[in-house]
Amino acid sequence: MAGTQVVDAIKLKGSTDIVAEYFYYGVNNILYQRGIYPPESFSEEKKFGLSLFVFEIEELKKYFDDIMSHVKEWLANMMLEKLVVVIRCADTNEVLERWQFDVEDDRPGTKENSNPAPKSEKTVREEIRAVMRQITATVTFLPLLETPCNFDVLVYTHKDLETPESWGETGPQFIANSSQTR
């Protein structure tokens, strides 16, 4: 089965809390829309003036809470470069999709933004809508996933950062014979 590279990159820009929230809802959106878990595994949540789906599977919540606790710490210390969600065929472990989220810090003194103003609720709402729209628009171009799949989150940090012992290093998990959706 040939894979499809998904989106050049989704940009997440903002404070630690905003970037973490964008990523959290982005991953939930991908898992829901790509059918990685059945629809009844999600509940609808109103946030940012949007109806967003969030997973209700306890094991998945624990897994993601663990990841997000480290992600928030590394974001706060400007040690995080990007986050990637990899969707694999459960039977063969073949990488089918790769969703990349590039992280941009908008705090004073960072190279991305030397003079940011605090984001208004309206700006945050518009930005999360843009992220969700980008994911939704991309999904419409992708073939249905016809095999059971699982996912993994890859966290790209600065090279000298120590990661938890239970985490392992991995390659970029690229897709063989892929095309890119922009």
C-alpha positions as CSV (number, residue, x, y, z in Angstrom):
1,M,0.0,0.0,0.0
2,A,1.5,3.3,-1.0
3,G,1.5,6.0,1.6
4,T,0.6,9.6,1.4
5,Q,2.7,12.4,2.9
6,V,0.2,14.7,4.6
7,V,0.7,18.4,4.5
8,D,4.0,20.1,4.2
9,A,3.7,21.2,7.8
10,I,1.1,22.6,10.1
11,K,2.4,25.7,12.0
12,L,1.7,26.0,15.7
13,K,2.7,29.4,17.0
14,G,2.1,30.9,20.4
15,S,2.8,30.6,24.0
16,T,3.5,27.2,25.7
17,D,-0.1,26.7,26.6
18,I,-1.5,27.8,23.2
19,V,0.9,25.6,21.2
20,A,0.1,22.6,23.5
21,E,-3.6,23.2,23.2
22,Y,-3.4,23.5,19.4
23,F,-1.4,20.3,19.2
24,Y,-3.8,18.4,21.5
25,Y,-6.9,19.3,19.5
26,G,-5.1,18.8,16.2
27,V,-4.1,15.2,17.2
28,N,-7.7,14.5,18.4
29,N,-9.0,15.9,15.1
30,I,-6.7,13.7,13.0
31,L,-7.5,10.6,15.0
32,Y,-11.2,11.2,14.7
33,Q,-11.3,12.2,11.0
34,R,-9.0,9.4,9.9
35,G,-11.0,6.8,11.9
36,I,-8.1,5.5,13.9
37,Y,-10.6,4.9,16.7
38,P,-14.3,4.5,16.3
39,P,-16.5,7.6,16.6
40,E,-18.0,6.5,19.9
41,S,-14.5,6.7,21.4
42,F,-14.7,10.5,21.2
43,S,-16.9,13.1,22.8
44,E,-17.8,16.6,21.5
45,E,-16.3,19.6,23.3
46,K,-17.1,23.2,22.7
47,K,-13.9,25.2,22.6
48,F,-12.8,28.4,20.8
49,G,-16.3,28.7,19.4
50,L,-15.9,25.3,17.6
51,S,-17.2,21.8,18.2
52,L,-14.1,19.7,18.7
53,F,-13.9,15.9,19.2
54,V,-11.7,14.6,22.0
55,F,-10.8,11.0,22.8
56,E,-12.5,9.3,25.8
57,I,-10.3,6.2,25.9
58,E,-8.6,6.2,29.4
59,E,-5.4,4.5,28.2
60,L,-5.1,7.0,25.4
61,K,-5.6,9.9,27.7
62,K,-2.8,8.7,30.0
63,Y,-0.5,8.2,27.1
64,F,-1.2,11.7,25.8
65,D,-1.1,13.3,29.2
66,D,2.5,11.9,29.6
67,I,3.6,13.2,26.3
68,M,2.0,16.6,26.9
69,S,3.6,17.1,30.3
70,H,7.0,16.8,28.7
71,V,6.0,18.8,25.6
72,K,4.8,21.7,27.8
73,E,8.1,21.6,29.8
74,W,10.2,21.6,26.6
75,L,8.1,24.3,25.0
76,A,8.5,26.5,28.1
77,N,12.3,26.0,27.9
78,M,12.4,26.5,24.1
79,M,13.8,23.0,23.6
80,L,11.1,21.7,21.2
81,E,11.4,22.0,17.4
82,K,8.5,20.0,16.0
83,L,5.9,17.3,16.7
84,V,4.9,14.6,14.3
85,V,1.9,12.2,14.3
86,V,2.7,9.0,12.4
87,I,-0.2,6.7,11.4
88,R,0.8,3.1,10.8
89,C,-0.8,0.0,9.5
90,A,-1.4,-2.1,12.6
91,D,-0.6,-5.4,10.8
92,T,2.6,-4.4,9.0
93,N,3.8,-1.4,10.9
94,E,4.1,0.4,7.5
95,V,3.9,4.2,7.8
96,L,0.8,5.4,6.0
97,E,0.6,9.1,7.0
98,R,2.9,11.6,8.6
99,W,1.4,14.8,10.1
100,Q,4.1,17.4,10.9
101,F,3.5,20.3,13.3
102,D,6.2,22.9,13.3
103,V,6.5,24.8,16.5
104,E,7.1,28.6,16.5
105,D,7.6,30.4,19.7
106,D,6.2,33.9,19.9
107,R,7.8,35.0,23.2
108,P,10.0,38.0,23.4
109,G,13.6,37.3,22.4
110,T,12.9,34.4,20.2
111,K,14.0,34.4,16.6
112,E,10.4,33.9,15.4
113,N,9.1,37.0,17.1
114,S,11.0,39.8,18.8
115,N,8.0,41.8,19.9
116,P,4.8,39.8,20.3
117,A,1.6,41.2,21.7
118,P,-0.5,39.0,23.9
119,K,-3.0,37.1,21.8
120,S,-6.6,38.0,22.1
121,E,-9.3,35.4,22.5
122,K,-10.4,36.2,18.9
123,T,-6.9,35.6,17.5
124,V,-6.5,32.3,19.4
125,R,-9.9,31.2,18.1
126,E,-9.0,32.2,14.5
127,E,-5.7,30.4,14.7
128,I,-7.1,27.1,16.1
129,R,-9.8,27.3,13.4
130,A,-7.1,27.6,10.8
131,V,-5.3,24.6,12.1
132,M,-8.5,22.5,12.2
133,R,-9.4,23.7,8.7
134,Q,-6.0,22.7,7.4
135,I,-6.4,19.2,8.8
136,T,-10.0,18.9,7.6
137,A,-9.1,20.1,4.1
138,T,-6.2,17.7,3.9
139,V,-8.3,14.7,5.0
140,T,-10.6,15.3,2.0
141,F,-7.7,14.5,-0.4
142,L,-6.6,11.4,1.4
143,P,-7.7,7.8,0.6
144,L,-9.7,6.0,3.2
145,L,-7.6,4.0,5.6
146,E,-8.9,0.5,4.9
147,T,-6.8,-1.4,7.4
148,P,-6.7,-1.1,11.2
149,C,-4.2,1.6,12.2
150,N,-2.3,2.9,15.2
151,F,-0.4,6.1,15.7
152,D,2.7,7.4,17.4
153,V,3.9,10.8,18.4
154,L,7.4,11.8,17.5
155,V,8.9,14.7,19.5
156,Y,11.8,16.6,17.9
157,T,13.9,18.3,20.6
158,H,17.3,19.9,20.8
159,K,20.0,17.2,20.6
160,D,21.4,17.8,24.1
161,L,18.0,17.3,25.8
162,E,17.7,14.2,28.0
163,T,14.4,12.4,27.4
164,P,12.6,10.1,29.8
165,E,14.1,6.6,30.0
166,S,10.9,5.0,28.9
167,W,11.1,6.9,25.6
168,G,13.2,5.7,22.7
169,E,15.0,7.4,19.8
170,T,13.6,6.8,16.4
171,G,14.2,7.8,12.8
172,P,11.9,10.3,11.1
173,Q,9.4,7.6,10.0
174,F,9.1,8.8,6.5
175,I,6.6,7.2,4.1
176,A,8.0,5.1,1.2
177,N,7.0,6.3,-2.2
178,S,5.1,9.3,-0.8
179,S,3.6,12.4,-2.2
180,Q,3.0,15.6,-0.4
181,T,-0.2,17.5,0.1
182,R,0.2,21.2,0.6
